[in-house]
Amino acid sequence: MKKRKLTAMALSLILGASMLAASPVAAVADSGREDVRIQFYEEPPTADIMYDASVSTGILGSNLYAYLFELDENGEPTGALADSWEWNDDYTAVTVTLKDGIKFSDGSEITAEDVVFSMERGKEAGFSTYFSYIDSVTANGDKEVTFTLTQPYTVFLYALTTCYFGIMSKAAVEGGMDVSKAPNVTSGPYYIDAWNMGSDIVLKANEYYYEGEPEIKTADLIFMGDENTALTALQSGDIDFMMSVLGLSGSAKTQIEETEGLHTIPFDNTAYTFMSLNHDVEYFADVNVRKAIDCAINREDIILASVDGMATPASIPIQEGLGGYLDGYEATAYDVEKAKEYMAESAYPDGFSFTLLCGTPSWKKVGTTIQAELAEIGITVNIEEQEVGTIVTNITGGNYEAAIISWSNACGDVSNLSPMYDTVETSMNLANIKDDTIINAMNASSQVTGADREPYLKEAYDAIMDTVPYVSIYWPDGYYAAADGLNMDAPIGIIGQFLIKSMSWS
Amino acid sequence: MWKYIVKRLLLLIPVVIGVTFLVFVIINLKPGDPGRMILGISATQEAVDEYNTELGLDRPFLVRYADYMSHLVRGDFGLSWYGSEPVLPKILHLYPATLKICILAILFAMGVGIPLGVLSAVKQYSLADRIASTFAMILASVPMFWLCLLMTLLFSVHLKLLPSFGLTSWKHYIMPMIALGSNTLGLSIRLTRSSMLEEIRQDYVRTARAKGAKEKTVIFTHALRNSLIPVVTACGTNFSLLLGGTVFVEAVFAIPGLGNFLITAVTKKDIPVVMGCVVILAISVVIINLIIDIVYAYLDPRIKSKYQGSIRRRRRKAVE
């Protein structure tokens, strides 16, 4: 009898625990709060935006420093610390006038001298190729700065929105402020109140911020690399926001949407995934082979297999909402018969085999789907996994046949994709574009402004769609997750930017 | 005894050299260009090559290893390749959290496991014995990640009793301690039980009973002490494994510890950090093993007298 009772008790406990584990529990929505606890996907190596290329450093910096320009809701650069600006006639110099009454977090005035100091510091560090466009920066009095460029470069204002161009206090830095771990004199919406090694960073609102003190007064950035850990922390109410560079995975998004008290926040993800083809390899020098591959891959299938359906089939290298996007370009339709026709017209009607380099697990899934699809037109794909950096090195050195690669836009304009083609400043040529028509048109588009850019961009995009120098695959969708009541206004997923100042509790 | 301790501590030198060399080889074989990883995908190959030269990666492997070791013996663990932060202060800041979790896990495993094992042995074939044995078997076979996930779902998400991450209050230690110590707990129950069963059938236990000693004295004073030797050996060995296991537990519970730091460094191929963590862990394992040996001597006077006896013999020989 005693035994049966004990067994029944044990079974009830197990059953109870299982039921609890299966039932959704609402997270409590908070209102009137002025603090937020954010999952931060890794501990940034430093807060010094100019001396580190890590995305996490850029994200932290975008909350610590104000910029001369920032992107508006349409993805266009608009004055932040800059009140007005004027280009010279040939677009080789731009003079920027600072707003009146702009201050650092210690109440001291932000002057042209601070801007010059910051730009020179960034140029000396050399972590951004954009600094190579700057020939000199000079202060004309307290409120005016002139940037002299090495060449006409109208999209320079986009460059000034990137994380490396934050404005630092010359007096504080030269006075010995710990820029790497404790920058407490900042121009941005927040300053670092505490950096608890390995655990979290506490940001406090800057009361002198040029747009006014942010609604969120305290932000705790909690280092949490594992998505599942962050998900349970959000579900248990231990954090309020889940942040990762590329957004939630498909399974996490589904779980968030099924949990009462939580919601997802979509953002414009600027990543672009494509298949780079080495034109020095004989098969890929043949335009019909490239066109056959373009038609033979089913982008919808690839998206479903690699990113749980959370992406849009890509056509041109820039997505809607970002600088340089043009309407009217659709992703190539999946058409095996047409692909076979192209193969028949090529110099390799019986097919061939090549090695496809894949880096991340999701890229490998892209590769595997492509492998199956190209088999239908007689092309054998051998997949080789390599670390992403190694793939980039191999592409740059020409030691590859084909590779799946992704590029995340850091400034919101198509000009940021310059490492995809052969340019003077980077010479990376990730997409292996060697067509002068495309290169010249892309370069020309960054030397004019507004509607004048369109003809050049159209010329470049038409050539990309017609000659398929590389195969566009997808633009991923991005989602953050938050507790109900916590909102974030129009987040733009520029890599290295995540603005806590746009958050508020309702 | 002191001589023995010094001798064991001297063993640290070959151990550290061996471990560092092995890890240096493995981490260097790991694919990935550090310069590219540090400067980012958009950096030019020229800049990447220049940075790699600055890091000394253009030098031969053995030269780099010798250079690292020459700095290490002077207490210079180097700078992290990301953010140029000194490695040693960060390790020393993070290590106590890792150590605390491991110690709590082993104390939990032994504190619960030994009494359950004794109960199981003393009441052999009873219901308590069966429950304890089943419990031990389940704990020994449950994968750590599954237990971590189940516990966070139950205690954090649904019951909201325990925090799901971090290490700021006593409540934060409970789940990591249980997750990390569960396998060792299962092991210690089973080992204590079998060892205790062996001991209570020994002649000296029978003699103690015949002399009219109380059952409590027979079990706890005579049998338990001797049956603990294999348990201490297993738990000691497991302590070294637990230090490795914290990598997973720290990641799941977002604990600011050495494991989390190490795994991030391995991912980023931050060689100075990886090497620094490994050196500290290797030293810890040697010291833990030494402590276990000292505990042996305390638990079993035969070991101590054997060691002292050998010293006496040597001294006598020297006099002769």
Interface residues (C-beta under 8 A of the other chain):
Chain A: K2 K3 L6 A17 L20 A21 S23 V25 E42 E43 P44 P45 T46 D48 Y51 D52 A53 S54 T57 G126 F127 T129 S180 N196 M197 G198 S199 I222 F223 M224 G225 D226 N228 T229 T232 A233 Q235 S236 G237 D238 Q386 E387 V388 G389 T390 V392 T393 T396 G397 W407 A410 P419 E425 T426 S427 M428
Chain B: P31 G32 D33 R36 M37 I38 L39 G40 I41 S42 A43 T44 Q45 A47 V48 S80 Y82 G83 S84 E85 K90 H93 L94 A97 L127 I131 L149 L150 T152 L153 L154 S156 V157 H158 L159 K160 P163 S164 F165 G166 L167 A251 V252 F253 A254 P256 G257 N260 F261 T264
